[in-house]
Amino acid sequence: MSTINQGSNEEVLKIVGRAVLTLHVHGEALTADKVVSMIKCYAEEEISSDESQRLYALAIEMMSSDIA
């Protein structure tokens, strides 16, 4: 695995982890739907680069594949 791919994977996991932690702290159930919703909120709130938006999209895709 290349360094670029490893870095992207780590960033995607950080995004998912942030969503999970936020839901947990607020006493919400940890479902894939809620994690995806939280990630979408972060993506909308954050003024970010194309790369950041790509990472959010990957995180959403990763969590959504568990739903289907």
Backbone as a chain_set.jsonl record, in Angstrom:
{"seq": "MSTINQGSNEEVLKIVGRAVLTLHVHGEALTADKVVSMIKCYAEEEISSDESQRLYALAIEMMSSDIA", "coords": {"N": [[0.853, -1.179, 0.0], [0.551, 2.179, -0.849], [2.053, 5.241, 0.407], [0.39, 7.439, 0.061], [-2.163, 6.262, -0.225], [-2.352, 5.035, 2.287], [-2.348, 7.273, 3.945], [-4.755, 8.475, 3.137], [-6.575, 6.5, 3.919], [-6.258, 6.6, 6.692], [-7.194, 9.19, 7.21], [-9.876, 8.959, 6.433], [-10.75, 7.102, 8.33], [-10.426, 8.677, 10.601], [-12.418, 10.59, 10.178], [-14.749, 8.991, 10.29], [-14.442, 8.019, 12.894], [-14.623, 10.393, 14.37], [-17.307, 11.067, 13.933], [-18.592, 8.856, 15.125], [-17.709, 9.125, 17.789], [-18.832, 11.622, 18.456], [-21.602, 11.033, 18.297], [-21.748, 9.088, 20.314], [-20.976, 10.533, 22.625], [-23.135, 12.219, 22.85], [-25.081, 10.466, 23.531], [-26.433, 9.059, 21.58], [-27.767, 6.41, 19.537], [-25.585, 4.12, 17.948], [-25.754, 3.763, 14.883], [-25.301, 2.84, 11.445], [-26.671, 4.528, 9.707], [-26.978, 6.879, 11.245], [-24.319, 7.577, 11.673], [-23.512, 8.111, 9.046], [-25.183, 10.309, 8.529], [-24.115, 12.155, 10.346], [-21.52, 12.451, 9.318], [-22.155, 13.612, 6.861], [-23.13, 16.059, 7.773], [-20.766, 17.184, 8.817], [-19.311, 17.397, 6.429], [-20.803, 19.284, 5.03], [-20.62, 21.524, 6.694], [-17.941, 22.154, 6.817], [-15.63, 24.193, 5.237], [-13.856, 23.246, 2.645], [-11.187, 21.625, 0.813], [-11.07, 20.032, -2.446], [-9.947, 17.555, -2.021], [-10.525, 17.029, 0.683], [-13.316, 16.874, 0.543], [-13.499, 14.627, -1.056], [-12.527, 12.714, 0.719], [-14.51, 12.776, 2.703], [-16.619, 11.826, 1.141], [-15.706, 9.243, 0.615], [-15.75, 8.191, 3.205], [-18.496, 8.258, 3.735], [-19.37, 6.519, 1.742], [-18.106, 4.167, 2.587], [-19.436, 3.668, 5.022], [-22.046, 3.498, 4.1], [-22.024, 1.217, 2.549], [-22.237, -0.755, 4.395], [-24.862, -0.57, 5.089], [-26.42, -1.391, 2.931]], "CA": [[0.0, 0.0, 0.0], [1.387, 3.368, -0.942], [1.933, 6.216, 1.49], [-0.783, 8.273, -0.222], [-3.343, 5.483, 0.123], [-2.368, 4.865, 3.737], [-2.763, 8.552, 4.51], [-6.184, 8.64, 2.868], [-7.298, 5.565, 4.784], [-6.213, 7.13, 8.052], [-8.072, 10.36, 7.272], [-11.258, 8.459, 6.38], [-11.029, 6.525, 9.65], [-10.562, 9.799, 11.54], [-13.739, 11.173, 9.935], [-15.735, 8.058, 10.843], [-14.254, 8.012, 14.341], [-15.158, 11.655, 14.905], [-18.769, 10.949, 13.914], [-18.971, 7.871, 16.143], [-17.467, 9.722, 19.097], [-19.841, 12.664, 18.676], [-22.872, 10.369, 18.593], [-21.614, 8.427, 21.612], [-20.96, 11.551, 23.675], [-24.488, 12.759, 22.963], [-25.98, 9.395, 23.93], [-27.195, 8.564, 20.437], [-27.503, 5.042, 19.094], [-24.534, 4.083, 16.936], [-26.164, 3.046, 13.684], [-24.625, 3.313, 10.235], [-27.437, 5.677, 9.195], [-26.667, 8.072, 12.039], [-22.919, 7.936, 11.404], [-23.508, 8.743, 7.723], [-25.789, 11.636, 8.681], [-23.15, 13.018, 11.031], [-20.445, 12.732, 8.361], [-22.702, 14.576, 5.896], [-23.151, 17.366, 8.453], [-19.391, 17.686, 8.842], [-18.905, 17.747, 5.065], [-21.5, 20.521, 4.663], [-20.173, 22.626, 7.54], [-16.522, 22.445, 6.626], [-15.16, 24.753, 3.973], [-12.693, 22.386, 2.46], [-10.645, 21.393, -0.514], [-11.614, 18.883, -3.175], [-9.432, 16.346, -1.373], [-11.312, 16.8, 1.897], [-14.643, 16.416, 0.127], [-13.326, 13.239, -1.521], [-12.383, 11.872, 1.904], [-15.847, 12.654, 3.297], [-17.404, 10.945, 0.264], [-15.227, 7.875, 0.857], [-16.251, 7.777, 4.52], [-19.923, 8.001, 3.561], [-19.478, 5.287, 0.932], [-17.709, 3.045, 3.436], [-20.512, 3.401, 5.991], [-23.249, 3.152, 3.361], [-21.917, -0.148, 2.045], [-22.693, -1.617, 5.475], [-26.31, -0.464, 5.161], [-27.045, -2.113, 1.815]], "C": [[0.894, 1.235, 0.0], [1.142, 4.304, 0.232], [0.692, 7.083, 1.299], [-2.045, 7.522, 0.156], [-3.459, 5.294, 1.626], [-2.829, 6.145, 4.411], [-4.243, 8.796, 4.31], [-7.012, 7.738, 3.765], [-7.353, 6.079, 6.22], [-7.146, 8.324, 8.206], [-9.542, 9.954, 7.246], [-11.644, 7.865, 7.736], [-11.185, 7.606, 10.716], [-11.947, 10.44, 11.403], [-14.822, 10.295, 10.547], [-15.647, 8.052, 12.369], [-14.805, 9.262, 15.004], [-16.684, 11.595, 14.978], [-19.256, 9.993, 14.996], [-18.818, 8.463, 17.542], [-18.512, 10.784, 19.425], [-21.183, 12.045, 19.04], [-22.848, 9.734, 19.977], [-21.698, 9.433, 22.762], [-22.354, 12.12, 23.91], [-25.533, 11.684, 23.273], [-26.841, 8.84, 22.816], [-26.83, 7.109, 20.148], [-26.469, 5.091, 17.964], [-24.963, 3.191, 15.772], [-25.421, 3.63, 12.491], [-25.337, 4.53, 9.666], [-27.071, 6.961, 9.935], [-25.228, 8.523, 11.811], [-22.826, 8.64, 10.054], [-24.091, 10.155, 7.809], [-24.824, 12.615, 9.337], [-22.002, 13.398, 10.089], [-20.921, 13.756, 7.328], [-22.764, 15.969, 6.504], [-21.764, 17.979, 8.477], [-18.972, 18.171, 7.462], [-19.554, 19.062, 4.627], [-20.967, 21.724, 5.429], [-18.756, 23.075, 7.221], [-16.262, 23.031, 5.249], [-13.849, 24.043, 3.688], [-12.306, 22.257, 0.993], [-11.357, 20.219, -1.187], [-11.175, 17.578, -2.524], [-10.223, 16.024, -0.112], [-12.701, 16.287, 1.552], [-14.59, 14.967, -0.373], [-13.226, 12.293, -0.334], [-13.73, 11.691, 2.612], [-16.713, 11.71, 2.462], [-16.991, 9.483, 0.452], [-15.738, 7.345, 2.193], [-17.731, 7.439, 4.442], [-20.139, 6.698, 2.794], [-19.147, 4.054, 1.768], [-18.837, 2.674, 4.399], [-21.788, 2.974, 5.28], [-23.201, 1.728, 2.831], [-22.323, -1.151, 3.108], [-24.216, -1.646, 5.572], [-26.974, -1.364, 4.131], [-27.034, -3.599, 1.972]], "O": [[1.864, 1.318, 0.753], [0.154, 4.175, 0.955], [0.017, 7.423, 2.271], [-2.923, 8.094, 0.802], [-4.556, 5.383, 2.179], [-3.621, 6.1, 5.353], [-4.919, 9.275, 5.219], [-8.032, 8.16, 4.31], [-8.39, 5.994, 6.877], [-7.818, 8.456, 9.229], [-10.362, 10.537, 7.956], [-12.746, 8.104, 8.228], [-11.992, 7.46, 11.633], [-12.571, 10.792, 12.404], [-15.711, 10.791, 11.241], [-16.671, 8.077, 13.052], [-15.391, 9.189, 16.084], [-17.28, 12.021, 15.967], [-20.221, 10.287, 15.702], [-19.705, 8.315, 18.382], [-19.018, 10.836, 20.547], [-21.832, 12.485, 19.99], [-23.82, 9.833, 20.726], [-22.404, 9.209, 23.745], [-22.709, 12.463, 25.037], [-26.731, 11.963, 23.277], [-27.871, 8.218, 23.076], [-25.736, 6.646, 20.472], [-26.487, 5.998, 17.132], [-24.584, 2.022, 15.691], [-24.97, 4.774, 12.526], [-24.688, 5.463, 9.194], [-26.879, 8.007, 9.315], [-24.952, 9.722, 11.762], [-22.138, 9.654, 9.93], [-23.544, 11.089, 7.223], [-24.731, 13.772, 8.927], [-21.568, 14.55, 10.075], [-20.174, 14.663, 6.963], [-22.481, 16.956, 5.823], [-21.602, 19.164, 8.19], [-18.354, 19.228, 7.331], [-18.928, 19.863, 3.934], [-20.872, 22.821, 4.878], [-18.427, 24.254, 7.349], [-16.624, 22.445, 4.228], [-12.861, 24.22, 4.4], [-13.001, 22.716, 0.087], [-12.145, 19.511, -0.56], [-11.936, 16.611, -2.479], [-10.556, 14.864, 0.132], [-13.206, 15.368, 2.198], [-15.514, 14.186, -0.144], [-13.776, 11.192, -0.37], [-14.055, 10.594, 3.066], [-17.452, 10.892, 3.01], [-17.839, 8.591, 0.447], [-16.116, 6.178, 2.297], [-18.174, 6.445, 5.017], [-20.987, 5.883, 3.157], [-19.819, 3.027, 1.672], [-19.152, 1.496, 4.567], [-22.541, 2.161, 5.814], [-24.246, 1.095, 2.68], [-22.711, -2.273, 2.785], [-24.796, -2.612, 6.068], [-27.972, -2.023, 4.424], [-27.528, -4.316, 1.102]]}, "num_chains": 1, "name": "protein.A"}
